[in-house]
Each structure stands twice: as structure tokens, then as C-alpha cells.
Amino acid sequence: MNATMLLEVDGLSKRFGGLQAVNQVGFGIEEGQIYGLIGPNGSGKTTVMNLLTGELPADSGTARLAGDNLIGRKPHEINRRRVARTFQLVRVLGGMSVRENVMLGRLYGAEPTGKGAAMQDAEQLIEEVGLGNLAEQPAGQLTYIDQKRLELARALATRPRLLLLDEWLAGLNPTELQVGMQLIESIRDRGVTVLMVEHVMHAIRRLCDRVVVMNAGNRIAEGLPEEVLADPEVVRAYLGEEEAADA
Ligand SMILES: Nc1ncnc2c1ncn2[C@@H]1O[C@H](COP(=O)(O)OP(=O)(O)OP(=O)(O)O)[C@@H](O)[C@H]1O
């Protein structure tokens, strides 16, 4: 195994009835980098994330985190192995405060701790994601964007080595987008490896060290962002989507 590889995915597959949503997908993620997972709508990106985090059982394949296969494990076991995620459709505990939501991440994450330390960490993370004045608010009363921020803080509270972001930048206005991109960079700078599913292409160009492209369940390209986005097969996959949308 390459010493710097954090995650090695091989032969990952998932079928939903007649649909091969993920077909023998493989890629590797180096520690300390930001990887993009891109592709047209319905190409299988979220399903890959669901397989990596145990939300869905895989039909076949492996995903080794520092050599330890995640496939076949439950979401909480995977989280304990220092993999955290955010969801495309945000999931926060609406009746609990922002602070309590983040504390739960710390209390039940990879490095469980006492309440005092959890609260201290939560305050810091809440500040970092830009929710500094909302710690007491019930999470359910936050705007959608703030709920995304909260979900990120809670994911970070679990102390991940690998953070999976599912369209975390979607829906942000241009100013929020700048702040969001800086936040992702700062997460990487503190040593967390990031795999992000994203449709915001200039964020992919700016943030990602490498990009994996999927189309119709298949991995069709992998490489540097500029290289991959100029690949005719990738361009064709996205054009196909536009044509389908126009029809
Ligand atoms: N639980 C499920 N049951 C049945 N079909 C599913 C399920 N989850 C996803 N699919 C289908 O699998 C395919 C891949 O979906 P997936 O959500 O992984 O794509 P995606 O690349 O993340 O798309 P998007 O960019 O729109 O979020 C789609 O055709 C989708 O309808």
C-alpha cells in the first residue's frame, strides 16, 4: 500500500433493482488532500458516499481506510474510525440547541470525552463555522444554510480523519461561498482529508487537489481538476445532461 493513501476504494458496486447505481468504482485518496467527486445528476455520487459511511450496504467492493475495510460496517462503527459526513438533505436534531447538537458529535465521536470538554470544543467549532451567536438556538429554527453549518460543526466534533461533504456549498450566495471555501481549506489545513461531492465547478477548481468523475454509475475519469474538466468524455457526460434537461 502507498504510505500516503488514506482511503483506497476498489470494485465498489451497488444496484437498486434494475439500476446499477455504482458499478465497480475504484479510486484512492491521499491523506491531507481535498478530492472532488463530481458527475451529472444521478451518476451515483451520493450512493458512493452512502456506501462509504455504511448508510447503505454495498453489493461488492472494498473501501480501506488506512488498510481497514469500511464496507460491511455500521455507520457508527465507521464514524468511530474517524470518517464523518454531511448530508445533501441536512439532518440536525431540530429540538436540541446548536450547542447540544455539536456536543453530541464530540460525546459520541471517535474520541468520546466528558461534557465539559465537549462543551468547550463545541463552542470553538460553532464559532469556526460562523454560528457564534446562535449556540442557544434550537437547531430546527435555523435557516437551511445555518443548518448546513451546524451539520459541518457536528461532523468535525467527531474528530474525523476523513470528512465527506455532500454538496455542502450548494445554495450559498457568492459571499457565503467564499467563506465556505475558506472554511473547507482551513479544515484541510488542520490535517483532515476531504472528499466533496459538488456541482459548484469553480469551487472544485479552486479547492480540489484531484477529482474523480462519475457517469451512470461508472468512474469515467480521475486526475487534476483542470485536466479532468477538459477531458472530452467528461465534457460529453455533462453535455448529455444539459441536452436531457432541454428535451
Ligand atoms: N435508495 C435508492 N433506491 C433506489 N434508487 C436509488 C436510491 N438512491 C439512489 N437511487 C438512484 O441511483 C442513482 C444514483 O443516485 P445518486 O443519488 O447516487 O446520484 P448523484 O450522482 O448523487 O446525483 P445528484 O447529483 O443528483 O445528487 C439515481 O438514478 C437514483 O435515482
The ligand as an SDF file (V2000), in Angstrom:
LIG
                    3D

 31 33  0  0  0  0  0  0  0  0999 V2000
  -32.3140    4.2650   -2.1570 N   0  0  0  0  0  0  0  0  0  0  0  0
  -32.4790    4.2420   -3.5060 C   0  0  0  0  0  0  0  0  0  0  0  0
  -33.3460    3.3970   -4.0890 N   0  0  0  0  0  0  0  0  0  0  0  0
  -33.4850    3.3620   -5.4260 C   0  0  0  0  0  0  0  0  0  0  0  0
  -32.7780    4.1140   -6.2780 N   0  0  0  0  0  0  0  0  0  0  0  0
  -31.8750    4.9560   -5.7630 C   0  0  0  0  0  0  0  0  0  0  0  0
  -31.6810    5.0790   -4.3440 C   0  0  0  0  0  0  0  0  0  0  0  0
  -30.7060    6.0010   -4.1210 N   0  0  0  0  0  0  0  0  0  0  0  0
  -30.3290    6.4560   -5.3320 C   0  0  0  0  0  0  0  0  0  0  0  0
  -31.0240    5.8310   -6.3140 N   0  0  0  0  0  0  0  0  0  0  0  0
  -30.8440    6.0280   -7.7540 C   0  0  0  0  0  0  0  0  0  0  0  0
  -29.4840    5.7480   -8.0420 O   0  0  0  0  0  0  0  0  0  0  0  0
  -28.9640    6.6680   -8.9990 C   0  0  0  0  0  0  0  0  0  0  0  0
  -27.7760    7.3910   -8.4240 C   0  0  0  0  0  0  0  0  0  0  0  0
  -28.2450    8.2790   -7.4170 O   0  0  0  0  0  0  0  0  0  0  0  0
  -27.2790    9.2120   -6.5830 P   0  0  0  0  0  0  0  0  0  0  0  0
  -28.1310    9.9660   -5.6270 O   0  0  0  0  0  0  0  0  0  0  0  0
  -26.1590    8.4110   -6.0290 O   0  0  0  0  0  0  0  0  0  0  0  0
  -26.7250   10.1750   -7.7050 O   0  0  0  0  0  0  0  0  0  0  0  0
  -25.9050   11.5290   -7.5670 P   0  0  0  0  0  0  0  0  0  0  0  0
  -24.8000   11.4580   -8.5260 O   0  0  0  0  0  0  0  0  0  0  0  0
  -25.5690   11.7680   -6.1360 O   0  0  0  0  0  0  0  0  0  0  0  0
  -26.9700   12.5980   -8.0670 O   0  0  0  0  0  0  0  0  0  0  0  0
  -27.1820   14.1480   -7.6610 P   0  0  0  0  0  0  0  0  0  0  0  0
  -26.0330   14.9020   -8.2100 O   0  0  0  0  0  0  0  0  0  0  0  0
  -28.4620   14.4710   -8.3470 O   0  0  0  0  0  0  0  0  0  0  0  0
  -27.2830   14.2000   -6.1560 O   0  0  0  0  0  0  0  0  0  0  0  0
  -30.1220    7.5930   -9.3810 C   0  0  0  0  0  0  0  0  0  0  0  0
  -30.7180    7.0920  -10.5510 O   0  0  0  0  0  0  0  0  0  0  0  0
  -31.0590    7.4750   -8.2010 C   0  0  0  0  0  0  0  0  0  0  0  0
  -32.3980    7.6970   -8.5710 O   0  0  0  0  0  0  0  0  0  0  0  0
  1  2  1  0
  2  3  1  0
  2  7  2  0
  3  4  2  0
  4  5  1  0
  5  6  2  0
  6  7  1  0
  6 10  1  0
  7  8  1  0
  8  9  2  0
  9 10  1  0
 10 11  1  0
 11 12  1  0
 11 30  1  0
 12 13  1  0
 13 14  1  0
 13 28  1  0
 14 15  1  0
 15 16  1  0
 16 17  2  0
 16 18  1  0
 16 19  1  0
 19 20  1  0
 20 21  2  0
 20 22  1  0
 20 23  1  0
 23 24  1  0
 24 25  2  0
 24 26  1  0
 24 27  1  0
 28 29  1  0
 28 30  1  0
 30 31  1  0
M  END
$$$$
